[in-house]
């Protein structure tokens, strides 16, 4: 853990940061003031710290390594003249596993934030300082004062309560226990509103959580391999989608939604989440070869098809990235295709019922905005038939 981020990961982190900023500037014409980033422990182990390095690069600090052991011994500030841009503020949502496996990296990120906040620079060149000054001016007006030892205005690392895991979104969506994006944001805040620093390990900080998230203009998540994608795990839509939903609930609009791809170390990319959703949908979700490969796994293959629809639905509920044509295509490929329908009936009719029910829920919630009337009727009839058959 003490060798993270490695020099190689630092190079990747710089590339991811630069690419993210380039895509944002292309969209918005200016630098972002606050980037939200989701960081997991398993990816930190695989990459040796790409995500951490990206945080440091955005802040404009660099790790210092001991030459003999390659251990990180500290941080050094990159001068603004060398950086060539403002220092970008970063808010991080860490997983519970990252918290448990890498307490040293929590300390290092907090150290980086404190270091940047202490620099004698213009707020226009230092977004951490800009936000700190704004907080202090507001607190002074309210008569509040932070202690010197622990400054909640510099909380930038948030995660689950110590000893707990997850983001809470899946449970809410599974039991349909939500009505609006505010409900999902409240769940995400309740589960993730605990701050981690060198002094404070998992203190309840929902007010600071909301303040930081309301400043996020880019919500990003990186993926370092091609062994999985955003629609075959609930974690993507829970952590990344939940971050986007929370920003939308707090500000009234979605942040820019970016998905970093470092699966090819020679060519790191940052895509808009909508483009990543379309890419994954076309290459896997409705790819006949993938669907046929799932059929070879019988009952469990049907479960995977059903889960894929659930995760698509979850990402749409949180990040609004699924378009009507995607719902139509998945209905045609999974539900109305005679061969696939026969597969479900033989292997796992419960999975088919769950898919149909989820698609009807998307229609009821207005997420599938304009379903073809005949398709909606077929789904409704099939759901009633399946319910009757499975009783």
N, C-alpha and C positions, 0 to 999 in steps of 0.2 A: 503493500500500500504506500510506502514512503517513496517509491520511485514514480508515483503518478502525480502529474502527467509526465510521460517520457518525452525526450527530445523529438521523437517521431510524431507522437501525439500532439506536441506543440505545433509542429508544422501543419498538421491536419486541422487543428483548432483555429489557427490563423486563417487558413484557406476557407473554412466554414464561416468564420466571422466576416471575412472580406466579401464572400459570395452573398451572404445574408444581407449585408449592408448594400451591396450593389443592386440586388433585386428590390430591396425596399426603396432605394433612391429612384430606381426606374419607375416604381409605382407612385411614389409620393413626392419626389423631387426634393427631399431633405433627409437628414439623418434622423433615425428614431431616437427618442429620449429614453425610452424604457423597453427592453426586450425581456419577454418571459420565456424561460427555457425549462423543459422537463428533463430531469436527469435520473437515470436508473443505475443500479449497482452492477447488473450483469453486463451492460454495455461498457461500463468503466473497466471491468475486468478484461473484456475482449479487446478493447482498443487501447488500453493503458491510459485512458483519460482524454479522449477527443473532446468530450463535452466540457470538461473542466478547463481545458486549454482554450476553448471557444469563449468561455466566460472571462478568462484572464485577458484574452486578446481584445474583447469588446471594451473591457475596463481600461486597457492600455497598460497592463503590467505583464511581466515575464517571469517564469520560474527561474530560480538559480539552482543549478545542480552541482553536487559534489563530484568532481571529475572521476575519482576512483570507483565510487559505488553507484553513481547515477541517481543517488537519492536527492530529493528536492530539499534544499536547506533554507530556502527563503524566497522572497520575491523582490524584483527590482522594477522601478517605474520606467516605462518607456517615455522619453521626452515627447512633448506634443509635436515638436518639429520633426522628429523621426516618425511619429505615429501618423501625422498628416491628416488628422481628423479629430473631432471631439471624442472624449471618453464617454462611452455609452453605458448607461445604468442598466443593471441586470437583476431581475427577480427570478429565483430558482425554486421550482417545486421538486423536491427530492422524494424518492420512494423510501419505504420503510427499510428495505434491504440495503439501500445505499447508506442510510443513516447508521445501520448496525455494522456494516462492513468497512465504512470509510469515515470514521469520526475525524481522522486527521485532515481529510479534504474539506469537511465542514469548517474546521479551524482555518484552513488555508484560504478558502473562499471568503470567509469573514475577515480574515487579515487583509485580503486584497481590497475589499470594500472600505475598510477602515483606513487603509493606506491612501487610497484615491480620495477619500473624503477629507484627509488631512492636508492635501496639497494646496499650495498657494497659487491658485489658478482662477481664471475667470469662469463664472458659472456657465457661460456660453460654450466653453471648451471642456467642461467637466459636469456631466449630467448628474452624477452622484452628489456633487456639491450643490448644484442647482436645486435638487429635490430636498436636500438637507436644509438649505437656507429657507426654502418655502415652508417646510415643516416647522422649523424653529420660529419663524415669524408668526405662524398660526398659533403655535403653542404659547408664545409670549403674549399674544393677544388674549388667549384663554387663561393665562396665568399658570400654565403648566411648565414644569422643568424636568428634563431627563437627567438622571445621574450621569456623572462622567464615566463611571465604570461600565454601565449598560445603557446604550442609547437605542431605544426602540425605533427611532427615525432611521437607523441604519440596518434594521432587520431586512435581509434580502434572501434568506434561506428559510423555506417553509416546508413542513412535512406533517406526517401523521403524529398523533400523540405518542410519546415513548411507549413501546411495547405493543403498538397497534400497527396495522398495515392497510394499504388500499386507499382509494379515493371516494368510495361510496356511491358513485354514479350507477354502477351496474345493478346494485340492489334496488335502487329507486326505479330504474327502467324495467327490470325484471318483473317487479310486482305492480308496475304501472302507477306507482304512488307519487305522481307529479302532474302538475297541470301547466306550468309555465317555466320559462328559462330561469325565473327567479327561484323556483323550487330547486332546480338542479344546482344553481349557484350556492344556495344555502347549504345543500348537502356537501358540496365541494369545499365550502368554507369551514363547515363544522368538522369535516374529516382532516382538512389540511391546514387549518389556521393555527399551527404551532410553530414558533420561531426557534431557529437553531443558530447559536453563535458560539464563540469561545467561552463566554461566561454563562450563557443561558442555553440549556439543553432541553428543548421542547416545551417552552413556556407558552401558555395560551395567549395568542396575539391576533385575535380576529380583526380588531380595528385596524392594526397595521397591515394585516393581510389584505383587507379591502382597500386600504389607501394605496398600497403598492400595485395591486391588480388593476385599480382604476386608472393607473398611469401606463399600463402596458399597451403598446401600439403594435407590437409584433409578438405573436405566440408561436414558439418554435419547438419542434421535437426532431431529433436526429435518429437515423437508423444506419447501422454499420454493416449490415449483411443482407443477403437476399433469401434467407431461409424462412422468413415470415414477412407479413405485410400488415397494413393498417386494418384490414378486415378479417384477419384470422386470430386476433387476440383482443380481449376486451380492454387490456391495459392502455392501448393507444387512445381509444375513444374516452376512457375514464380520465386519464391524466391530461392528455393534450386537449381532447374535446371538452373536458371539464374546465380547463383553464380558459378556453375560448368562450364557453357559456358564461363563466363568471365575469369575464371582462364585458361581455354583451349586457349582462344583467346590471352591471355597475355603471356602464357608460351609455347604454342605449344602442351601441353598434358593435359589430365584430371588429377585432383587431385584424391586421394583416396576419394570415395563417400560412406559416412556412413549414416545409418538411425537408430537413437536410438528409442527404444521401452520401455516405462515405464508404459504400460497399466496394467501390473501386478507388483505392487509395491514390491512384494517379489522376483521378478526375472527380474531386468532390463537387457535388451539386446541391443547390437549394431550389426546390420547386414550391410553387404555391400548393397548398393542401388540396384545393379543388382539382388541380392538374394531377396530383398524386392519386386522388380518389378515382379519377377517370382512367388513369394508367392501370391501376390495380384491378379495377372493374373489368376492363377489356381483356387484360392479359390473364387473369385468373378467374374471377367470379363467374363470368358467363362464357369462359373458354370451354368448348365441348370436350377437349382432351382432359381438362381438370375434372369436369363433372363426371366423365366416364371413369376416371381413376378413383374417384370417391365411391362410385357404385361398386367397385371391386371389394370395398371394405364393408359392404352390407350395412348393418345397423349403425355402426360407428361412422361410416361414410355419410349416412343420412344426417346424423347429429352434426357433422362438420358443415354440411350444407345449410342446416337450420341455424347454426351458430353464426355463419357468415352473414346471413340476413339480419340476425340480431345485432351484430356489430356495425353493419351498415346503418341500420336504424338508429343505433346509439350515437354514431358519429353525426348523423343528420340532426338528431334531437339537440345535440350539444353545439356542433359547428356549422350546421346547415350546408353540408357539402354534397348531398345526394340530390340529383336532378330527376325530374319526372321520367325521362327516358330510361334512367337506370332502374327505377321501380318497374317500369313496363317490361324491360328486357329480362329482369330477374324473374318476373311473373311468368313470362313466356318460357324461359329456360328451365325453371324449377317446378312450376306448378302446372302449366298448361301443356307442356310437351308430353305426348302420350307415353313415350318410353320411360321418361323420368318419373312420371306419375305412377306408372306400373312398378318401377323400382321402389318408390316410397311405400306403395300399398303392400308390397311383398316383404320389405325389409324393416320399415319403421313408419307406420302411418301417423304416429304421434308427432314425428318431426315435420311431416307435411302439414298436419293441423297447426302446429306452432308457426310455420312459415306463413300460412294463409292468414292466421290470426294477426301476425305482426304486420303484414301488408295492409290488412283492413284497418289496423290501428293507425298506420301512417296516413291512410285516407281520412280517418275520423279526426285526427289531430291537424289536418291541413298541411302535413309535410309532403305528401303526394298530392299536389295541388289540383291537378286536372286529370284524374284517371279516366281512361276511355270507359263510357257507360257499360258497354258489354263486358269488359274485363272486370269491372267492379261487381257486376251481377254474377258472373261466373265464380268469383272469389267468395261472394256471400253464400251462394248455393253450395259450393264445395265445403265451406266451413260447416254449414248446417248438416250436410251429409256425413262429414267426418265425425262431427260430434255425436250424431245418432249411431254411427257404426261403432264408435269406440266406447260407448256407454256400457 
